[in-house]
C-alpha cells in the first residue's frame, strides 16, 4: 500500500511512476477523497470539543438551579453527540474508500526497472550453460517412455478435473528429491531459515502481501473464509505482520517448501498439456525481510540463490529483468529465471525474485526499531521461488532424456534417489 503523505507531497511524481506501468493518473481522486476525509475528522474534533464544553456547563447550570440554561445546554450536548456520531461514521466511510483505492494500486517501480508494457520489453541480464544438442528430436516431459507410468493425468482428471496430475514411482521420488535438495542447499549453503507454514490463511494475510482485494479470482477460498495460499510468500512474509522488530535482527531470511494453489484465471488453453501449469503444485519459496538500505542488494543475493540451484542441476537458464508492464502487482523490480526446455525448444520461467520495498510492510504494519534511535520505520520485503518444484522436474526430465526414452539423473540428486543414475525406459531406477 502507498504512503498517502508521499502522494500529498508530490502527486505529479506518483502519477508519473504509475504511468510507467501503463496505469492512469489517479492522484487527484486520491487527494480529493483524502481532503474530504481529513475535513470530516476535523469537523468531528470541533463538534466533540463543543460537546465536552457544553457537558461541563450542564453541571454548573444544574448547581445554580437555572432550569432554562440547564435544558438549553442539555439540548446542545444531545445535538453535538449526534453530530459526532454522524461525522465519525462519515469519516469511516471516506477512510474505507481511500484505503480501498490505495489497496488497488500497484507498487511503484524502481528507477532501474526497465520500461515497457509487456514481456517483449524484458531485458536479459545473463545466461548460464549451453543447451544440449541432441542427435534426435527431443520430446516434452509427458512424452518420454520413462514417464509413461509415472505421470497420470487421466486418473487425476477423473478425481479433480483438468490441470492436475498423479506422480508415482521414480518420478514422484525425483519430485520429492528436488524439493529436499533445494531446501538443503538454501539452509546449509545460503543461510536461510527453514520454516513449515500453513497453507490455509485468513483474509488479512492475503491482503498483507497484495493478493487481495484485486486478485481474488486467482486464488481459492474455502466456505468458511480461509484462503488457500498461492505461494508460501504469503505465510513467510506475514511472520512479521503487526510486529516492530529490532534492526539488529535484520535481515531475516526464510525458506519453505509447500503446496501452492492457483485458479489460473484467464489462462484457459495456455500450457494445458503436461504439468507446466497446474492448479496444485509445489514450490520452495524464499522470503527476506530487510533494512530499507539493503533491499536492492538483497534482490541480487536472492537471485543468485535461485540461480545456484539450476547450476548445481546443470540446467541451462537465462536471467531477465522484467519490464514494468510485465511485473507483479507488489513488486518494484523483478528478476525472472527461465530454464531451457528442449522439448519446447525455448526458455520457460522457473523462478521469479522480487523486491517489494515497504509496499507489503505498510499493508501488514511491519516495522523495525532503528539502532540509532528514533521512530520505528517500515521494513522492506522480498520474495522469490527457489524453485518451482514441478517445473524443475520438467527441466530435469527433458534435459536428461536419452534417445531410448530413459532419463539421466543429475549427480546432485543421486544420493536422494538411492544412488541411481538413470530412470530407464521402463520407468525404473537403475
C-alpha positions in Angstrom: 0.0 0.0 0.0 1.2 3.5 -0.6 2.1 6.3 1.8 -0.7 9.0 1.5 1.8 11.6 2.7 4.1 10.9 -0.2 1.2 11.3 -2.6 0.3 14.6 -1.0 3.9 15.8 -1.2 4.4 15.0 -4.9 1.3 13.8 -6.7 2.9 14.5 -10.1 5.8 12.1 -9.4 3.3 9.5 -8.1 1.2 9.7 -11.3 4.4 9.6 -13.5 5.6 6.4 -11.7 2.2 4.7 -12.3 2.3 5.8 -15.9 5.4 3.7 -16.4 3.2 0.7 -15.6 0.6 1.9 -18.0 -1.8 2.9 -15.2 -3.9 6.2 -15.4 -3.2 9.2 -13.2 -5.2 8.8 -10.0 -3.6 11.3 -7.5 -6.4 13.9 -8.0 -9.1 11.4 -7.0 -7.0 10.2 -4.1 -6.2 13.7 -2.8 -9.9 14.8 -3.1 -11.0 11.8 -1.0 -8.2 12.4 1.4 -9.1 16.0 1.8 -12.8 15.1 2.4 -11.8 12.5 5.0 -9.5 14.9 6.8 -12.1 17.7 6.8 -14.6 15.2 8.3 -12.2 14.3 11.0 -11.5 17.9 11.8 -15.2 18.7 12.0 -15.6 15.7 14.3 -12.9 17.1 16.6 -14.6 20.5 16.7 -18.0 19.0 17.4 -16.5 16.8 20.1 -14.9 19.8 21.8 -18.2 21.7 21.7 -20.0 18.7 23.2 -17.4 18.5 26.0 -17.6 22.2 26.7 -21.4 22.1 26.9 -21.3 19.0 29.1 -19.2 20.8 31.7 -21.6 23.8 31.7 -24.6 21.5 32.3 -23.4 20.7 35.8 -22.8 24.4 36.6 -26.4 25.3 35.4 -27.9 22.5 37.5 -25.9 23.6 40.6 -27.4 27.1 40.1 -30.9 25.7 39.6 -31.1 27.5 36.3 -33.6 25.2 34.6 -33.7 27.2 31.4 -29.9 27.2 30.9 -29.8 23.5 32.0 -32.3 22.5 29.3 -30.6 24.6 26.6 -27.2 23.0 27.4 -28.6 19.5 27.5 -30.1 20.1 24.1 -26.7 21.2 22.8 -25.0 18.2 24.3 -27.6 15.9 22.6 -27.2 17.6 19.2 -23.4 17.6 19.3 -23.4 13.9 20.4 -25.5 13.0 17.4 -23.3 15.2 15.2 -20.1 13.5 16.4 -21.7 10.1 15.8 -22.7 11.0 12.2 -19.3 12.6 11.4 -17.4 9.6 12.8 -19.5 7.3 10.6 -18.9 9.5 7.6 -15.1 9.6 8.3 -15.1 5.8 8.5 -16.8 5.6 5.1 -14.4 8.0 3.5 -11.4 6.3 5.1 -12.6 2.9 3.9 -13.0 4.3 0.4 -9.5 5.8 0.4 -8.0 2.6 1.8 -9.7 0.5 -0.9 -8.2 2.8 -3.6 -4.8 2.6 -2.1 -5.0 -1.2 -1.8 -5.9 -1.5 -5.5 -2.9 0.5 -6.9 0.3 -1.4 -7.8 3.7 -0.7 -6.4 6.0 2.0 -7.8 8.8 0.6 -9.9 12.5 1.2 -9.1 14.3 3.6 -11.4 16.5 0.7 -12.7 13.4 -1.4 -13.7 13.1 -1.5 -17.5 10.3 0.4 -19.2 7.8 -1.4 -21.4 4.3 -2.7 -21.5 4.7 -6.4 -21.9 7.3 -9.3 -21.9 8.7 -8.2 -25.2 10.4 -5.3 -23.3 12.0 -7.6 -20.7 15.8 -7.2 -20.6 18.1 -10.2 -20.5 20.8 -9.9 -17.8 22.9 -13.0 -18.3 22.8 -16.6 -19.5 24.4 -19.7 -17.9 25.0 -23.1 -19.6 24.7 -24.2 -23.2 21.6 -26.0 -24.3 22.4 -29.6 -25.1 22.5 -30.7 -28.7 20.5 -33.9 -29.2 21.1 -36.5 -32.0 17.3 -36.9 -32.1 14.3 -34.7 -31.8 13.8 -34.1 -28.0 10.4 -34.8 -26.5 8.4 -33.0 -23.9 8.3 -34.4 -20.4 5.0 -36.2 -20.7 6.0 -37.9 -24.0 9.0 -39.7 -22.6 9.0 -43.5 -22.1 10.4 -43.0 -18.6 7.4 -41.0 -17.5 4.7 -43.1 -19.2 3.7 -44.8 -15.9 4.9 -42.1 -13.6 2.7 -39.2 -14.8 -1.0 -40.0 -14.7 -3.1 -37.1 -15.9 -6.2 -39.1 -16.8 -6.8 -40.5 -13.3 -6.1 -37.1 -11.8 -8.6 -35.6 -14.2 -11.3 -38.1 -13.1 -10.8 -37.1 -9.5 -10.2 -33.3 -9.8 -10.6 -32.1 -13.4 -8.0 -30.7 -15.7 -4.6 -29.3 -14.6 -3.9 -32.0 -12.0 -1.5 -35.0 -12.1 -0.7 -38.1 -10.1 3.0 -38.8 -9.9 4.2 -42.2 -8.9 7.3 -44.4 -8.6 10.7 -42.8 -9.5 9.0 -39.7 -10.9 7.3 -39.0 -7.6 10.6 -39.7 -5.8 12.5 -37.3 -8.1 10.0 -34.6 -7.4 10.4 -35.1 -3.7 14.2 -35.3 -4.1 14.2 -31.9 -5.9 12.4 -30.2 -3.1 14.7 -31.8 -0.5 17.8 -30.8 -2.5 16.5 -27.2 -2.8 15.8 -26.9 0.9 19.1 -28.5 1.9 21.0 -26.1 -0.3 19.2 -23.0 0.9 19.6 -23.9 4.5 23.1 -25.2 4.6 24.7 -23.0 1.9 22.6 -19.9 1.5 21.9 -19.2 5.2 18.1 -19.3 5.0 16.0 -20.4 8.0 13.7 -23.3 7.2 10.0 -22.9 8.0 6.9 -25.0 7.7 3.8 -22.8 7.4 0.1 -23.3 7.0 -1.5 -23.5 3.5 -4.8 -22.0 4.8 -4.7 -18.4 5.8 -7.1 -15.6 6.9 -8.1 -12.8 4.6 -5.7 -10.3 6.4 -2.7 -12.4 5.4 -3.7 -12.3 1.7 -4.3 -8.6 2.0 -0.9 -8.1 3.6 1.1 -9.5 0.6 -1.2 -8.0 -2.1 -3.2 -11.0 -3.4 -6.3 -9.3 -2.2 -8.5 -7.5 -2.9 -7.6 -7.1 -6.6 -6.7 -10.7 -7.5 -9.3 -12.7 -5.5 -10.2 -14.7 -8.7 -6.7 -16.0 -8.9 -6.9 -17.9 -5.6 -9.2 -20.4 -3.9 -11.4 -19.5 -0.9 -13.0 -22.1 1.4 -16.6 -21.9 2.5 -15.6 -20.7 6.0 -13.5 -17.8 4.7 -10.0 -19.2 4.7 -7.8 -18.8 1.6 -5.5 -21.5 0.1 -2.1 -19.9 -0.4 -0.9 -19.3 -4.0 2.7 -19.5 -2.6 4.2 -19.5 0.9 5.3 -16.0 0.2 2.0 -15.2 1.9 2.8 -17.1 5.2 6.5 -16.4 5.3 6.1 -12.6 4.8 3.3 -12.5 7.3 5.5 -13.8 10.1 6.4 -10.2 10.7 2.9 -8.8 10.3 2.0 -6.4 13.1 5.5 -6.6 14.6 8.1 -4.0 15.4 11.4 -5.8 15.3 14.9 -4.8 16.3 17.1 -3.6 13.5 19.8 -5.9 14.7 17.6 -8.9 13.8 17.6 -7.9 10.1 17.9 -9.3 7.6 15.6 -12.3 8.2 15.8 -14.9 5.5 13.3 -17.8 5.3 12.7 -20.8 3.1 9.7 -23.1 3.0 8.5 -26.0 0.8 4.8 -26.0 0.5 1.8 -26.9 -1.6 0.5 -23.9 -3.7 -2.9 -23.4 -5.2 -3.9 -21.1 -8.1 -7.1 -21.0 -10.1 -5.1 -19.9 -13.3 -8.0 -17.5 -14.0 -7.6 -16.2 -17.6 -5.2 -18.9 -18.7 -7.7 -21.2 -20.5 -5.9 -23.0 -23.3 -2.4 -21.9 -22.2 0.1 -24.7 -21.5 -2.7 -27.2 -21.0 -0.5 -30.2 -22.0 1.6 -31.8 -19.3 2.3 -30.3 -15.9 3.7 -26.9 -16.7 0.6 -25.0 -15.4 -1.3 -26.8 -12.6 -3.9 -25.7 -10.1 -2.0 -27.5 -7.4 1.8 -27.5 -7.4 4.8 -27.3 -5.0 7.4 -24.6 -4.6 10.4 -23.9 -2.4 9.9 -20.2 -1.6 12.4 -17.7 -0.3 11.4 -14.6 1.7 13.7 -11.9 3.0 12.9 -9.1 5.5 15.5 -6.4 5.4 16.5 -2.9 6.3 15.5 -0.4 3.5 19.1 0.3 2.7 19.8 -3.4 2.0 16.8 -4.4 0.0 18.1 -3.8 -3.5 21.3 -5.7 -2.8 19.2 -8.5 -1.2 17.4 -8.9 -4.5 20.7 -9.7 -6.3 21.6 -12.1 -3.5 18.2 -13.9 -3.7 18.5 -14.2 -7.4 21.9 -15.8 -7.0 20.5 -18.3 -4.5 17.9 -19.4 -7.1 20.4 -19.5 -10.0 22.7 -21.7 -7.9 20.1 -24.4 -7.7 19.9 -24.6 -11.5 23.6 -24.5 -11.9 24.0 -27.5 -9.5 21.5 -29.4 -11.6 23.4 -28.4 -14.7 20.3 -26.8 -16.3 20.9 -24.0 -18.8 19.0 -20.8 -17.9 18.8 -17.1 -18.5 18.0 -14.3 -16.1 15.9 -11.4 -17.2 14.8 -8.2 -15.6 11.0 -7.8 -16.1 9.8 -4.5 -17.5 7.3 -2.5 -15.6 4.4 -3.8 -17.7 5.2 -7.4 -17.1 6.0 -7.1 -13.4 3.8 -8.3 -10.5 1.4 -6.1 -8.5 3.6 -5.8 -5.4 7.0 -5.7 -7.0 9.3 -2.8 -7.5 11.8 -4.8 -9.5 11.7 -8.5 -10.6 14.3 -10.9 -11.9 12.9 -14.0 -13.7 14.9 -17.1 -14.2 14.0 -19.0 -17.3 15.2 -22.6 -17.7 15.9 -24.3 -21.0 13.2 -26.9 -22.0 14.5 -28.8 -25.1 11.0 -30.4 -25.6 9.6 -26.9 -26.3 12.9 -25.6 -27.7 12.6 -22.5 -25.6 13.3 -21.0 -22.1 10.4 -21.0 -19.6 10.0 -19.3 -16.3 11.0 -21.3 -13.3 11.7 -18.6 -10.7 10.6 -15.0 -10.1 12.5 -12.9 -7.4 11.1 -9.6 -6.5 11.8 -6.7 -4.2 8.7 -5.0 -2.8 10.2 -2.2 -0.8 7.8 -1.1 2.0 4.7 -1.9 0.0 3.7 -5.1 1.8 5.0 -3.8 5.1 2.6 -0.9 5.1 -0.3 -3.3 4.4 0.9 -5.6 7.3 2.1 -2.7 9.6 5.5 -4.4 9.9 8.3 -2.1 11.3 11.8 -2.1 12.8 13.4 0.0 15.6 16.4 1.8 14.2 19.5 1.0 16.1 20.3 4.7 16.2 17.0 5.5 17.9 14.1 7.5 16.5 10.6 6.4 15.4 10.1 2.8 14.0 10.3 2.5 10.2 8.7 0.1 7.8 10.8 -2.9 6.9 11.4 -4.0 3.2 10.3 -7.4 2.0 11.4 -9.6 -0.9 10.2 -13.0 -2.2 11.4 -15.5 -4.8 11.0 -19.0 -6.0 13.9 -21.2 -5.1 12.5 -23.1 -7.2 9.1 -24.2 -8.6 9.5 -27.9 -8.0 7.2 -29.3 -10.7 8.8 -27.0 -13.4 12.2 -28.1 -12.2 11.2 -31.7 -12.6 10.1 -31.0 -16.1 13.5 -29.4 -16.9 15.4 -32.3 -15.4 13.4 -34.9 -17.3 13.7 -33.0 -20.7 17.3 -32.1 -20.4 18.3 -35.5 -19.2 16.4 -37.5 -21.8 18.1 -40.2 -23.9 17.1 -41.4 -27.3 15.5 -44.6 -25.9 13.3 -42.6 -23.6 15.3 -43.0 -20.4 16.4 -40.1 -18.3 19.8 -39.4 -16.7 19.6 -38.3 -13.0 21.7 -35.2 -12.1 24.6 -36.1 -9.9 23.4 -33.9 -7.0 20.1 -35.8 -6.9 21.5 -39.3 -7.0 22.0 -39.5 -3.2 18.3 -38.8 -2.8 17.4 -41.4 -5.3 19.2 -44.4 -3.8 22.4 -43.7 -5.8 20.6 -44.5 -9.0 21.9 -42.7 -12.1 19.1 -43.4 -14.5 15.3 -43.7 -14.8 15.2 -46.3 -17.6 12.7 -46.5 -20.4 10.5 -48.8 -18.3 10.3 -46.2 -15.6 12.5 -47.9 -13.1 15.6 -46.7 -11.3 18.9 -48.2 -12.3 
